[in-house]
Amino acid sequence: SSDVCSSDLASVVLENQNMIILAGGGIQANLGQITGQSNQVIVYAVCNGGIETINPLGCTPCPAGSWCPYQLSPVTCPQGAYCPGNSNTFTSCPEGTYSSLTGATSVSQCTLCPAGTYSSDISRKAITACSACSSGYYCPAGTGFPNICPSNYYCPTTSQKIGCPAGTY
């Protein structure tokens, strides 16, 4: 396979079975690096949530609150994201939210930006990711991008729009 490199080792890549067998030296697979002791035979499985040593043959699911980016052990989910488990990536909190937690397991752990603010920032790690909404716009809680105050409405605050009274525009 073009994404597997090896030197000074005996290795077999069984792509159909999603297995890597190596004896001595080291092997680099995808984004992670795996090394073995000299004269040692190790079997690895390419799992949906990463690469793991398997004994007996099989994969251990990546736990909730972690992601498994082609490594031998899970990595704690970072701030601004959540990890429901069994994945080799994390999911960023949606626009209009943020999270200062590490190890979050669901989108419900992402906090809405307060009314009058918005967040389109991709880092979304703290409330500082929520920026103040400008006048002429309104931003209800959880807004990703400011909304322009539409025709036939007025926006006395940056958190709400109010329809014009009958007979006015």
C-alpha positions in Angstrom: 0.0 0.0 0.0 1.3 3.5 -0.8 0.5 4.9 2.6 2.6 2.3 4.5 6.4 2.7 4.7 8.8 0.3 6.3 12.6 -0.1 6.7 14.7 -2.8 8.2 11.8 -4.9 9.1 9.7 -7.7 7.9 6.1 -6.7 7.5 2.9 -7.9 5.8 -0.1 -5.7 5.1 -3.3 -7.7 4.7 -5.5 -5.0 3.3 -8.6 -7.2 2.9 -8.4 -8.3 6.5 -7.4 -4.8 7.8 -4.3 -6.2 9.5 -0.7 -5.3 9.7 1.9 -7.9 10.9 5.4 -6.7 11.6 8.6 -8.3 13.0 11.2 -5.9 14.4 11.9 -2.3 13.3 9.1 0.1 12.8 6.1 0.8 10.6 4.3 4.0 9.8 0.6 3.6 8.8 -1.5 6.6 7.8 -1.1 9.4 10.3 0.4 7.5 13.3 3.7 5.8 13.8 4.0 2.3 15.3 7.3 0.8 16.3 8.1 -2.7 17.4 11.0 -4.2 19.3 13.8 -6.0 17.4 12.9 -9.7 16.7 9.4 -9.2 18.0 6.2 -10.2 16.1 3.3 -7.8 16.6 -0.1 -7.9 15.0 -2.1 -4.6 14.6 -5.6 -4.1 13.3 -6.6 -1.1 11.3 -9.8 -0.3 13.1 -12.5 2.2 12.3 -11.4 4.3 15.3 -7.6 3.9 15.0 -5.0 1.2 15.0 -4.6 -1.1 18.0 -2.6 -4.0 19.1 -4.9 -7.0 19.1 -4.7 -9.9 21.4 -6.9 -11.8 20.7 -7.6 -10.6 17.2 -10.2 -7.8 17.3 -10.7 -4.1 17.8 -11.7 -2.2 21.0 -14.1 0.6 20.3 -12.9 4.1 21.0 -14.6 5.3 24.2 -17.0 8.2 24.4 -15.2 11.4 25.3 -12.2 10.4 23.3 -11.1 10.0 19.7 -8.7 7.5 18.2 -6.6 9.1 15.4 -4.7 6.0 14.2 -2.9 5.7 17.5 -2.5 2.9 20.0 -4.5 4.7 22.7 -7.5 7.1 22.8 -6.9 10.8 23.0 -9.2 13.0 25.2 -11.7 15.0 23.2 -10.5 18.7 23.0 -12.2 21.9 24.1 -14.7 23.2 21.5 -15.6 19.7 20.3 -17.4 16.5 21.4 -16.7 12.8 20.9 -19.6 10.4 21.0 -17.1 7.5 20.8 -16.1 4.8 18.2 -14.5 7.4 15.9 -11.1 8.4 14.6 -12.0 12.1 14.6 -13.8 14.6 16.8 -16.8 16.8 15.9 -16.5 20.6 16.5 -19.3 22.3 18.4 -21.8 23.9 16.0 -21.7 27.6 15.1 -23.4 29.7 17.8 -22.0 27.4 20.6 -18.8 26.9 22.5 -17.4 24.4 25.0 -14.5 24.8 27.5 -14.9 21.1 28.5 -12.4 18.4 27.5 -13.9 14.9 27.1 -17.3 16.1 26.0 -19.5 13.2 24.7 -22.4 14.9 23.0 -23.5 18.1 21.3 -25.7 18.9 24.3 -22.4 19.7 26.2 -21.8 22.6 23.8 -23.2 25.9 25.4 -25.3 28.3 23.3 -23.8 31.8 22.9 -25.9 34.2 24.9 -28.6 36.4 23.1 -27.0 39.5 21.6 -23.8 37.5 20.6 -22.9 35.1 17.8 -20.1 32.7 17.0 -18.9 31.5 13.7 -15.4 31.0 15.1 -14.2 27.4 14.5 -12.1 27.2 17.7 -15.2 27.7 20.0 -13.3 26.9 23.2 -14.7 29.6 25.5 -17.4 32.2 25.8 -14.9 34.6 24.3 -15.6 32.9 20.9 -19.0 34.7 21.1 -18.8 38.2 19.6 -21.2 41.1 20.2 -23.9 41.5 17.6 -23.8 44.9 15.9 -26.6 47.4 15.8 -28.9 46.9 12.8 -28.6 43.1 13.4 -30.1 40.7 15.9 -28.7 37.6 17.4 -30.9 35.3 19.5 -29.1 32.8 21.7 -27.1 30.2 19.7 -26.6 32.4 16.6 -23.8 31.4 14.2 -23.9 34.6 12.0 -25.7 37.9 12.8 -29.1 38.4 11.2 -29.8 41.7 9.5 -32.9 43.4 10.8 -35.5 42.8 8.0 -37.9 45.1 6.5 -41.1 45.8 8.5 -39.3 45.0 11.7 -37.1 47.0 14.1 -34.4 45.8 16.3 -34.3 47.9 19.5 -31.6 45.5 20.9 -29.1 43.2 19.3 -30.9 40.1 20.6 -34.4 40.6 19.2 -36.5 41.7 16.2 -40.0 43.2 16.7 -42.6 43.6 13.9 -43.7 47.2 13.1 -47.1 48.1 14.5 -50.1 48.0 12.2 -50.1 51.0 9.9 -46.3 51.5 10.0 -43.3 50.2 8.2 
